[in-house]
Amino acid sequence: MKKLLIALFLFPVTLVVAVPSAKPRLGEAPVRKIVAAMSLEEKAGLLVGTSMEGYAGEGAVTGRTLKTVPGSAGTTRSLESYGIPTTVMADGPAGLRIDPERAGDARTYFCTAFPIGTMLASTWDEAAIERCGAAMGNEVLEYGCDVILGPGMNIHRHPLCGRNFEYYSEDPLLSGKCGAAMVRGIQSQGVGTSVKHFAANNQESMRLQNDARVSQRALREIYLRGFEIAVKEGRPWTVMSSYNRINGPYTQESRELLTTVLHDEWGYEGLVVSDWIGKRNTVAQVHAGNDLMMPGEPAQAREIVEAVRSGRLAEADVDRCVTRVLEYILRTPRFRKQAVSETPDLEAHAAVSRQVAAEGMVLLRNEGAALPLAAGCNLSVFGVNAYDCIAGGTGAGHVNKAYTVDLDEGLCNAGFRLNTRTADLYAKYMSFGEALLAEQNALRYLGEKWFVPETTLTPEFIASRAADSDAAIVALGRNSGEYNDRPTSDFYLTEAERELLESVCSAFHAAGKKVVVVLNIGGVIETMSWKELPDAILLAWQGGLEAGNAMADVLSGRVSPSGRLPMTFPADYSDHPSSKNFPLDYRGRCGDWADDAPERHLRNLGFTCYEEDIWVGYRYFSTHAPEAVSYPFGYGLGYTTFEWTDAAVRRSGTDYAVTLRVTNTGSRAGREVVELYVAAPQGALPKPVRELRAFAKSRELQPGESQALTLRFAAADLASFDERISAFVVDSGRYMAELGRSADDIVQRLPFVAKASERKVHDVLKPQEPLRRLKF
């Protein structure tokens, strides 16, 4: 020992103490190096959201996080040692949903309620939807959020789906184009979207357990096609997987759906996030490519770690998901340290909402030029929804807004005079009704409420109003939302509504005066039995916070209506072939969450057979049951007329272009929608009589003014999906380009020839047992 000490003294040694190197930081080091440096526990934690911490609210979907941005839907986990911040995701499809008030803060944080999805689709105007999206995205940015959970992209398979108002259309092309436009608009502000609910989430009843049993052809042509367009043309930051199952597996656990189709076939490069709280097999989710589990539970991270260590889950699957989460975070305002004003220009955004709402209204009837109404005329306004307007649906689609302009207020703002006796009567009735319902409505949330029921008016009162008014307006309303589908009774007018409509029409027509019905609704209702009673019907949908002003804009003629129906209005809901396989009049919530719920074994609840196959909406009605239609897909009137001339179809490579000239031949300014359908030759697969392949909308044209329009589609768009060879097949032969004002009103037909082609795709998403298909 003594010799050793002498040696050390004579030959000193420098001792080097190893200091751990700093961790790579996001934005400075490549993502792959950060993933390589992370521990398994850190990786697992990053794949699970944090919103259960500080979580408030009743149930999974209606809850909200109180952290970061109060009222937002959830936050992702931060890892400060890697420079990874938390990010914020918030509802919803019709505007940002956050808490409007905060404890100890005198300021308010209201957002703009924009028109609902079906109303946006009714514009048939991608540019208008982009404008709406840009305004919405700006509020996401200025209030400090990173992603808004929308747009909703599911198909209107049946008119009673409770959430149809969030979605666009029964047609996948129109849905996809609208969704892509909304994504582009929102993301132009430097924030992200979440296209949802991927996929086949076409009913609210037992949505957490329902197995959508769908043919591969119907999936490829109808239920996935809109998502494909939105993904390829919009490039959303995130896609939200749905609660339901498709042909057995939950979508959140379906590698065939989330990896094979979404990433491999469509080339999607973004993040897949789960729908909120639909907790599944976490290990299966990660393997499938469901990158982020929201709102997150600590147990989910533990499950990932245990599965990797036991060999049940490859760490490569975890790394792939972590990579996508990090690539998403790199794009967010929070990572960019974007300054947050919390003062978006709500006045400017309200103006956008009003303008787009007016463009989305559909004039269904206008006998004797009842509309527009004469300036300053005296109106008797009937119906409770004229005084309590429905701005939007309930659930995730609800927006905490500062105000809603009701129809009566909008009419006054437009210079009309309201009959004081009618208005005073409704004011008293509404005050009493709202007081009566106050306690029940205090317990409701996310826009849900009991509306004051329609009242019965005496014939004498109505006759007196016919004598001292210039015209009558009758407002009828409907609302719906998450959790439940609409009851069948909601499809029809109530006894009180029908009595009111009949009495008003009878009295006012006897006095030689007009009656206008305004439909303040979120989904399709029955119109066949009463549509000829009034002189005019304006489908005003749910137009957001400026709804009343937008209605008045159209009723007054300040805006000429140019909306077109994005779905069919059938004579009866039962005319839809999907009615044979839809959960009619089911009401429930609790059973939806339980894996062992007895409803899981019941047809149309635990599982739904899509036996109508591709025959959804106008594809069915135009081909098999045109007599069962009250108003066809694509229908809508205006205050002026248009002529179409010089139509021609040309081919350039693999693309086709249909050109025409649209001329305003009427006496008012207006806009025209041109719908391009294609009729295919019948081949080995049965085909609809026509399918929408493109559309265009003119600018506002003054009387006598013309505009040249071009409508484009690709040869590949003509394909049908052949399950036998798992390929999209275009048959050779003579096709017909049909220019129409609706699916049942074809104005011009242009023949063209297409060559045969075949595009193979993966043979995935097969039904687990033979699916019976309805015969027509």
C-alpha positions, 0 to 999 in steps of 0.5 A: 500500500505504501509503494502504491501511494509513493507511485501515485505521488510520483506519477499523478493520474488525472481522474475523469468523472463521467458526466451524463450528456444532456438529452437531445431536445425536440427541434434541435436534434432529429426526431429519431435521436430523441426516440432513441434516447427515451426510456421505454417509460417515457415513450409509453407516457408520451402516447397517453394523454394527461387530461384525466388530471384535473378532469371535470364533468359527467362522463367521458365525452362531456368532460373537460380539462381544467388545465392549460386552456380551461374547457378544452378536451384534453392535453398531451404529456410534456417531457421538459428534459427533451424540450417537449411541451404539452399541447391542447386539443379542443372540440369541436366541428362548429367552432372552438369549445372552451370555458367562457368564464374562469374563476377569479377572472372578470374576462370572458372567453366566448367563441364563435358558433359557426353553421353546422356541418350539413349547412356548410355542405349545403353551400356547395362552395369549398371557398366559403367553407375555407373562409369559415375554417380560417376564422375558426382556426384563428380562434383556436390559435388566439385562445392557445389551443393546438388542435380542434377536433373536427371536421366530422366526416361520417356519411348520412346513412340514415336521417335519424342519426343523432349526429348527422348535423355535424357531418356533411352529406350522404355522398362521399365526394361532397363530404370529402371536398367539404372536409378537405376545405375545412381542414385547409381553412383551419390549418391555414392558421397554423393549428391542426385539425382532427378528421373524425370519426374514422370510420363507419360511425353512423349511429349514436345508439351503442356507438361504443360497442356497435359492430358495423358489418359492412361489405368491402365495396360499401366501405371503399365506395361510400364510408371510406371515400370521403375520408380519403379525399379529406386526407389527400386534399386537406392533409390534416394533422390528425385523424380521430379513430371512432368508438365502433367496430368494423367487421369485428375489430374496434377501429382503434385496434384495426391495423388494417384500417389505421395502417394498411389503408390510412398510411400505406394506401392513402399515404397519410403522414399524420397522427391518429388519436383515439376518440375520448375515453373509449378505452380499448386494448391499449397494446392492440391500439399501439400495434394498430397505429393508434398513436395517441390515447386520449384523454389518457389514463396512467394504467395505459402507459403501464400496459404499454411498458409491460407488453413490450417487456413481456414480448407481446408488443414490439418496441418498434411499434411504440417507436413508430407511434412516438415518432408521429406524436413528436412530429405532430408536436413540432408543428404546434403553436405551443412548440413554436412558442406562439404568442397567445392574445386570447382576443380573437376578432369575434366581430369579424368572425361573426360576420363570416358566420352570418355570410356562410350561413346565408349561403347555406340556406336552401329554398325548398318552395317559393310559389307565386314569388312569395319570397323575398318579402317586401321591405318593411312589411308587417309580419306575424311570426309564429312558432316558438323557435322564432323566439328561441333559435337553435344555433347548433347541435348538442354535445361535442358540436356545442359552442359556448357563444356570447349570444344567439340572434333569434329570428324575430330579432333578425327580422327587426334588424332587417327593417321588418315590422313585427305584429305586436299582438303576435310578438307580445303573446309569444313573449309572455308564453315564452317567459312562462315556458322558460320559467317552467323549464328552468330547473330542468335545464339548469341540469343540462350540459353541452347545449342540451335543453328542453325547449318550450313546446309549441302552443295552440292558438285560437282560430279567432286570434289567428284570423285577427292576425291575418287581418292586421298583418301583411304576411305570416312566418311559421318557424319550426325547429329540431335539435339533436346531438351526441349519445342518442339517435333521434326518435322516429317521432322527431321526424314528423311534425307534432300535433301542435305544429301541424295544427298551427301550420294548417290554421295559419295557412288557412286564415292567411290564404283566406285573406289573400296573404302569404305564409312562409315556413322557416325550418330551423333544424339540424337533420331531415324531417318529413315534408311530403304531407305538408309542403304544399300548404305554405307558399314558401319553405326556407330550410335555414338549418342551424346557422350559428350565433348569427342565425337570425340575421342570416335568415333575415338576409335571405327572407329580405332578398339581401342574399339570394338563396343558393344552397342545395340539399346535401342529402335526400328528403324522403317521403318517410324515414322508412323509405331509406333501405337502411331503416331495416337495419337501424336502431329505431327509438333506442334510448340509453347511455349507461349500457354503451360503456359496459363491455358486458352490456346485454345490448351488445348482443342485440341486432342494430345495437351491438351490431348493425348489418349494412345490408343496403350495401352501396345503396345510400341516399340518392344512389338508392332513390334515383335508381330504385325508388324515385317516387319515395322522394320529397326533395331530391339530393342537390335540390334548391331554388333561388330568386333568379333563373339561369341558363346553361350553354356551350357544354362540352366534355374533353379528356386530357390524359387520365383526367376529364373536364366538363366546361359550360357557360352559366348565364343569369337570365333572371331579374336579380343577382344570384349564384348557381350550382352545377352538379356533375353526375356520371352514368356508367355502363352496366358491367359485372357490378350493379351500379347506381343510375348516376353518381356525383363526380364533380360540382362547381358554384358560380360567383354572384352573377348580375342579371345578364352576366355569364361565367364559364365553369369547368368541372374536373374528374379523373378516370379513376373516379369512375371505378367501382370496387370489385371484392372478388379481386380487391380492386377498383375497376373502371369498365370500358364503354360509353359513359354519360356526363350529366349536368344537373340541378339535382340528382333527379333534374338532369339538364344536359347529357354529354357522352364520352368513352372511357378505357378499362383500368384496374387498381389493386388494393389490399384485401382487408376489412372483410366481414367475418361472416357472409353479409346478406344484401337487400334485393331491390 
